[in-house]
Amino acid sequence: MWRQFSLRTRILMLLSALVVLTVGGGMITIAHVYVMDRIFASVLDSDLEGLQAAQELEISVVMQKGYVTYFFQDTDSRWIERLDKYHREFENWLKRARHWAARDQERQILNEIESQYIRYIYSRDEVVKLYKEGMKDEGFKLQQSIRGQFFNIIDLCEKFKETYQRNIFEAREKLKDRAALMSAGAVVAIFFAILIGAVLAYVLLSHVLGPIRELAMESGVRRGDHGAVDEVVALSRRFQNLIEDVDQTRTKLKWSREHLQQAEKWALVGKLAAGVAHSVRNPLTSVKMRLFSMERSLAMTASQKEDFEVISEEIRHIDTIVNNFLEFSRPPKLKMQKVSPSDAVDMAVQLLRHRLESYDVKVEIQREKRLPEITADPDQLKEVFVNLIVNACEAMVNGGLIVIQEKEGFAENVGPTVVLKVQDNGPGVPENIQEKLFQPFFSTKGEGTGLGLSIATRIVEEHGGWIDLKSREGEGSTFIITLPAKGRETWEKSS
């Protein structure tokens, strides 16, 4: 029966089958993706927001209890101000939680939390009142008696979190089932696509390409023959050109796919970094507050004080890393104004004065006159020079000299510019890593985050400028910052 159809009909039938299979598979995939997107959107819109609200409610209650304890220790009125702040935050998060609560169970738990909290704050205010009146023993006894109310609220918050965690788990299972179904469908589609493709290849090879090859061999036309060109030779050459075009397109497509995958990875890493940094910041803030309280209330020996300073320094280091992650994932909007880049250089050097002394590094500023004012964000420009100077200090482990040169210039397609060079006499940057140096998360330092130069590059680019690096091993490094000197209204990004 198959042979009853003409060659043209058979090829069209096979092509039609491939098209139907491709279009049908694409439509099914789109439908599944739509459903999965709805599930995912539901989790993001309500469950994750509700989970965050539950966590913030618990944190607010814990912080309130902590500030009451701090007030009991030293009766400092600032603890009461912070207590009132977290009380308002608790009420705010409770309202937001009610907005996201879509199920009766969640609303019931919120009602219980609110009821318990009202009783708790009434007793807590009585405790504060007794402390203020100097009746610390009575206040302490009352505070001990309301512990049960506090733990009841904590338990209810945990229960509220568990409802959203369960919802997220159920959504994840639905997504897994959908993914498994899509995988099975893809396997079936691939099987039929391979089968139809194999049949189509057989038809083309046996009924199209074979006769053309035989015709080309019988024509007697060879590669070096420049005589009369018949249709078969022209078709052969054209086919060869098409093959070359396909190879080039495949190479470009492969590069585009790799570039897109890399961009998706950076986006995912940015979101993950923002989430991790946000999660770390809350407990880190609590630790800093407790250290602050301990420093005020404890009488420490010299050794203990040294240990305390080391702990504080390490916490500040962690806080810097967290801020770098947040700055990289959520860059602040520029607050543009008229400012001279020379002011940003002076602010950066003044800010790092003590660190430069600790590294035994001297800074020499070479300027004939202060650079003209440009439209820029002075704080962000200062951040650029701070990053470059700190990197130079860390590169020159045995001390050294940093030379900052300022001058005016001109660039094509840009016009007047200001050029600032930050040069050190350190070991230099190896040529094989110079291109990677500005990539996010690439660092040659053991404790570095690899974000300093990336953030500096982004700040300069958002100002319409660019950063160049000139470096040779053993001869130091020079970072050249070029910024447009003309103010443009289109650069105004301040909110």
C-alpha positions in Angstrom: 0.0 0.0 0.0 2.9 2.4 0.8 4.3 2.0 -2.7 1.0 3.0 -4.2 1.7 6.6 -3.2 4.0 8.8 -5.2 7.4 9.9 -3.9 6.1 13.4 -3.4 3.1 12.2 -1.5 5.2 9.9 0.8 7.6 12.8 1.6 4.7 15.1 2.3 3.0 12.5 4.5 6.2 12.0 6.5 6.8 15.8 6.8 3.2 16.3 7.8 3.5 13.7 10.5 6.6 15.4 11.9 4.9 18.8 11.9 1.8 17.4 13.6 4.0 15.6 16.2 6.1 18.8 16.8 3.1 21.1 17.0 1.1 18.7 19.1 4.0 18.2 21.4 4.6 21.9 21.6 1.0 22.6 22.5 0.9 19.9 25.1 4.2 21.3 26.6 2.7 24.8 26.6 -0.4 23.6 28.4 1.7 21.8 31.0 4.0 24.8 31.4 0.9 27.0 31.9 -0.4 24.7 34.6 2.9 24.5 36.3 3.3 28.3 36.1 -0.1 28.7 37.8 1.0 26.3 40.6 4.3 28.1 41.0 2.6 31.5 40.9 0.2 30.4 43.6 3.1 29.4 45.8 4.9 32.6 45.2 1.8 34.9 45.6 0.4 33.4 48.8 2.3 30.5 50.4 5.8 32.1 50.4 4.4 35.4 51.4 2.4 33.8 54.2 5.5 31.8 55.3 7.5 35.0 55.5 4.7 36.6 57.5 4.8 33.7 60.0 8.5 34.0 60.4 8.3 37.8 60.9 5.6 37.4 63.5 7.7 35.0 65.4 10.8 37.2 65.2 8.8 40.2 66.3 7.5 38.4 69.4 11.0 37.1 70.3 12.5 40.6 69.9 9.8 42.1 72.1 10.6 39.6 74.9 14.3 40.3 74.5 13.9 44.0 74.9 11.7 43.6 78.0 14.6 41.6 79.5 17.1 44.2 78.5 15.0 46.9 80.1 14.9 44.9 83.3 18.7 44.8 83.3 19.5 48.5 82.9 16.1 50.3 82.6 17.3 52.2 79.5 14.3 53.8 77.8 15.7 53.1 74.4 14.7 49.4 74.8 11.1 50.5 75.3 11.3 52.5 72.0 12.6 49.4 70.2 10.0 47.3 71.9 7.2 49.6 70.6 8.8 49.4 67.1 8.6 45.6 67.1 5.1 45.8 68.5 4.0 47.9 65.5 5.8 45.5 63.2 4.0 42.6 64.7 0.6 44.3 64.1 1.6 45.2 60.5 2.7 41.6 59.7 -0.5 40.3 61.3 -2.5 42.4 58.9 -0.5 41.2 56.0 -0.9 37.6 57.1 -4.6 38.0 57.2 -4.5 39.4 53.6 -2.6 36.2 52.4 -4.6 33.7 54.5 -6.9 32.0 52.1 -8.0 29.0 54.1 -10.2 28.7 57.2 -7.5 26.9 59.1 -5.0 29.7 58.5 -7.6 32.3 59.6 -8.4 30.4 62.7 -4.7 30.2 63.7 -4.3 33.9 63.1 -7.3 34.6 65.3 -5.7 32.5 68.1 -2.4 34.3 67.6 -4.1 37.7 67.9 -6.1 36.6 71.0 -3.0 35.3 72.7 -0.9 38.3 71.7 -3.5 40.8 73.1 -3.4 39.0 76.5 0.4 38.8 76.3 1.0 42.5 75.6 -1.4 43.5 78.4 0.6 41.4 80.9 3.9 42.6 79.3 2.9 46.2 79.7 2.2 45.5 83.3 5.7 44.1 83.7 7.2 47.2 82.1 5.1 49.4 84.3 6.4 47.6 87.5 10.0 47.9 86.2 9.6 51.7 85.6 8.1 52.1 89.2 11.2 50.3 90.6 9.2 47.2 91.6 11.6 44.8 89.9 10.9 41.8 92.0 7.2 42.0 91.3 7.9 42.7 87.6 10.2 39.8 87.4 7.6 37.4 89.0 5.0 38.7 86.6 7.4 38.2 83.7 8.0 34.7 84.7 4.3 34.0 84.9 3.6 35.1 81.4 6.2 32.9 79.8 3.5 30.4 79.0 1.6 33.0 77.0 4.8 33.8 75.1 5.5 30.2 74.2 1.9 29.7 73.2 2.3 32.5 70.7 5.6 30.9 69.4 3.9 27.5 69.1 1.0 29.1 67.1 3.4 30.9 64.8 5.2 27.6 64.2 1.8 26.0 63.5 1.0 28.8 61.1 4.3 28.3 59.3 3.7 24.5 59.1 0.4 25.1 57.2 2.3 27.1 54.5 5.2 24.6 54.5 2.7 21.8 53.9 1.1 23.8 51.0 4.5 24.4 49.4 5.3 20.7 49.8 2.0 19.7 48.1 2.7 22.2 45.3 6.1 20.7 44.8 4.7 17.2 44.6 2.2 18.5 41.9 5.1 20.0 40.0 7.0 16.8 40.2 4.1 14.8 38.9 3.7 17.3 36.0 7.4 17.1 35.3 7.2 13.3 35.2 4.2 13.4 32.9 6.0 15.8 30.6 9.1 13.6 30.6 7.1 10.5 29.6 5.4 12.5 26.9 8.7 13.8 25.6 10.1 10.2 25.5 7.2 9.0 23.5 7.4 12.1 21.1 11.1 11.6 20.7 10.6 7.9 19.8 8.0 8.7 17.2 10.1 11.6 15.9 13.1 9.3 15.5 11.0 6.7 13.8 9.4 9.1 11.3 12.8 10.7 10.8 14.4 7.4 10.0 11.7 6.5 7.5 12.0 10.0 5.9 15.8 9.6 5.8 15.4 6.2 4.1 13.1 7.7 1.5 15.4 10.6 0.8 18.5 8.5 0.6 17.0 5.8 -1.6 14.8 7.8 -3.8 16.3 11.3 -3.9 20.0 11.5 -3.0 20.9 8.2 -4.6 19.7 9.1 -8.0 21.3 12.6 -7.7 24.6 11.1 -6.8 24.4 8.6 -9.7 23.5 11.4 -12.0 26.4 13.5 -10.8 28.9 10.6 -11.3 27.5 9.9 -14.8 27.6 13.5 -15.8 31.4 13.4 -15.8 31.7 16.8 -14.1 34.7 17.0 -11.8 35.8 19.5 -9.1 38.5 21.0 -11.3 36.3 21.1 -14.4 35.4 24.7 -15.4 33.5 23.8 -18.5 29.8 23.9 -19.0 27.9 23.7 -15.7 24.7 21.6 -15.7 21.9 21.5 -13.2 23.3 18.7 -11.2 26.6 20.3 -10.6 24.9 23.6 -9.6 22.6 21.7 -7.3 25.6 19.9 -5.7 27.5 23.1 -5.2 24.4 24.8 -3.8 23.8 21.9 -1.5 27.4 22.2 -0.3 26.9 25.9 0.5 23.8 25.0 2.4 25.7 22.5 4.5 28.3 25.2 5.4 25.5 27.6 6.3 23.9 25.0 8.5 27.2 24.4 10.3 27.7 28.1 10.9 24.1 28.5 12.1 24.5 25.5 14.4 27.7 27.1 15.9 25.9 30.4 16.4 22.9 28.6 18.0 25.2 26.7 20.3 26.9 29.9 21.4 23.5 31.6 21.9 22.3 28.6 24.0 25.4 28.6 26.1 25.1 32.4 26.6 21.5 32.1 27.6 22.2 29.3 30.0 25.0 31.3 31.6 22.7 34.3 32.0 20.1 32.1 33.6 22.7 30.8 36.0 23.7 34.3 37.0 20.1 35.3 37.5 19.5 32.2 39.7 22.7 32.8 41.7 21.6 36.4 42.2 18.2 35.4 43.6 19.7 32.7 45.7 22.3 35.2 47.0 19.6 37.7 47.9 17.6 35.1 49.7 20.5 33.7 51.6 21.8 37.2 52.5 18.3 38.2 53.7 18.0 35.1 55.8 21.5 35.6 57.3 20.9 39.3 58.1 18.1 38.8 60.7 20.1 36.4 63.0 23.2 38.5 62.4 21.4 41.6 63.6 20.3 39.8 66.7 23.8 38.7 67.4 25.1 42.2 66.9 22.5 43.6 69.3 23.3 41.0 72.0 27.1 41.7 71.6 26.3 45.4 72.0 24.4 44.7 75.2 27.1 42.4 76.5 29.8 45.0 75.8 27.9 47.5 77.9 27.1 45.2 80.8 30.1 43.0 81.2 33.4 43.8 82.8 35.9 41.9 80.7 39.6 41.1 81.2 42.1 42.1 78.5 42.1 38.7 77.0 38.3 38.5 76.9 38.2 42.0 75.4 40.6 40.9 72.7 38.4 37.9 71.9 35.4 40.1 71.9 37.0 42.5 69.4 37.9 39.5 67.2 34.3 38.3 67.2 33.0 41.8 66.5 35.4 42.1 63.6 34.4 38.8 62.1 30.7 39.7 62.4 31.5 43.0 60.6 33.2 41.0 57.9 30.2 38.7 57.5 28.0 41.8 57.4 30.1 43.2 54.6 29.8 40.0 52.6 26.0 40.0 53.1 25.8 43.7 52.0 27.9 42.8 48.9 25.5 40.0 48.0 22.5 42.3 48.5 24.1 45.1 46.5 24.9 42.8 43.6 21.4 41.2 43.5 19.4 44.4 44.1 21.5 47.3 42.8 20.3 50.7 44.3 18.9 53.4 42.1 21.4 56.1 41.3 20.9 59.5 43.0 22.3 61.7 40.3 23.6 65.2 41.1 26.3 67.6 40.0 29.6 66.5 41.6 33.3 66.5 40.9 34.9 63.0 40.7 37.7 64.5 42.7 35.4 64.8 45.7 34.6 61.0 45.4 38.4 60.3 45.4 39.0 62.4 48.5 36.1 60.8 50.3 37.4 57.3 49.5 40.9 58.1 50.7 39.7 59.7 53.9 37.4 56.8 54.6 40.2 54.3 54.2 42.9 56.3 56.0 43.3 53.9 58.9 43.2 50.8 56.7 45.9 52.3 54.5 48.0 52.8 57.6 47.4 49.2 58.7 48.6 48.0 55.2 51.5 50.4 55.2 50.3 51.8 51.9 50.7 55.4 50.8 48.4 57.2 48.4 49.6 59.9 46.0 46.9 62.0 44.2 48.2 63.6 41.0 45.9 66.4 39.9 46.6 69.8 38.2 43.2 71.0 39.2 40.0 69.5 40.5 38.0 67.7 37.8 34.9 69.5 36.5 31.5 68.6 37.8 29.6 65.8 36.1 26.1 64.3 36.6 26.8 61.3 38.9 26.0 59.6 42.2 28.8 60.6 44.6 28.2 57.7 47.0 28.3 55.2 44.2 31.5 56.7 42.7 33.1 56.6 46.2 32.2 52.9 46.4 34.1 52.3 43.1 37.3 54.0 44.4 37.0 52.2 47.8 36.8 48.8 46.0 39.8 49.6 43.8 41.9 51.0 46.6 41.1 48.0 49.0 42.0 45.5 46.2 45.3 47.3 45.6 46.1 47.2 49.4 45.3 43.5 49.6 47.5 42.8 46.5 50.5 44.7 48.0 51.0 42.4 51.1 54.2 44.2 52.1 53.0 47.7 51.7 53.5 50.0 48.7 52.3 53.0 46.8 49.0 53.8 45.1 49.0 56.6 42.6 45.6 58.2 41.5 45.9 60.4 38.4 43.1 62.7 37.4 42.7 64.4 34.0 40.2 65.5 31.4 39.9 63.7 28.0 37.8 63.2 24.9 36.3 60.1 23.4 34.5 59.4 20.1 30.7 59.1 20.3 30.9 60.3 23.9 32.6 63.7 23.8 34.4 65.3 26.8 35.3 62.8 29.5 37.1 62.7 32.8 39.7 60.0 33.3 40.9 58.6 36.6 43.7 56.1 36.9 44.3 54.0 40.0 47.8 52.5 39.8 49.6 50.3 42.3 53.1 48.8 42.4 51.9 45.3 43.4 52.5 41.9 41.8 50.1 42.6 38.8 47.4 40.5 37.4 48.3 37.4 35.3 47.2 37.8 31.6 45.2 34.6 31.6 42.8 35.8 34.3 42.5 39.5 33.4 39.3 39.0 31.4 37.7 36.9 34.2 38.6 39.5 36.8 35.4 41.5 36.2 33.1 38.5 36.2 30.8 38.1 39.2 32.0 35.6 41.9 35.5 35.3 40.4 38.1 36.0 43.1 41.8 35.3 43.5 41.5 35.9 47.3 40.7 33.0 49.6 38.1 35.0 51.6 36.9 37.2 48.8 33.3 37.1 47.4 34.3 38.1 43.8 31.8 40.9 43.7 33.8 44.0 44.3 35.0 44.6 40.8 31.7 43.4 39.3 29.8 46.0 41.4 32.4 48.7 40.5 32.1 47.9 36.8 28.3 48.0 36.9 28.3 51.4 38.8 30.6 52.9 36.2 28.6 51.5 33.3 25.4 52.9 34.8 27.1 56.3 34.7 27.7 55.8 31.0 31.4 55.1 31.4 33.7 52.1 31.4 36.7 50.5 33.2 39.9 49.3 31.5 42.7 47.3 33.1 46.4 47.5 32.2 48.6 45.1 34.1 51.8 43.0 33.7 53.0 40.5 36.2 55.6 42.0 38.5 54.9 45.6 37.3 51.7 46.4 39.1 48.2 47.1 37.8 46.4 50.2 36.5 42.6 50.5 36.5 41.4 53.3 34.2 38.0 54.8 34.8 36.5 56.9 32.0 33.3 58.9 32.7 31.3 61.2 30.4 31.8 64.9 31.4 28.5 66.1 29.9 25.4 66.0 32.1 22.6 64.1 30.4 19.0 64.1 31.5 18.6 60.5 30.4 21.0 59.5 33.1 18.6 60.7 35.9 17.6 57.5 37.6 16.9 58.8 41.1 13.4 58.1 42.3 
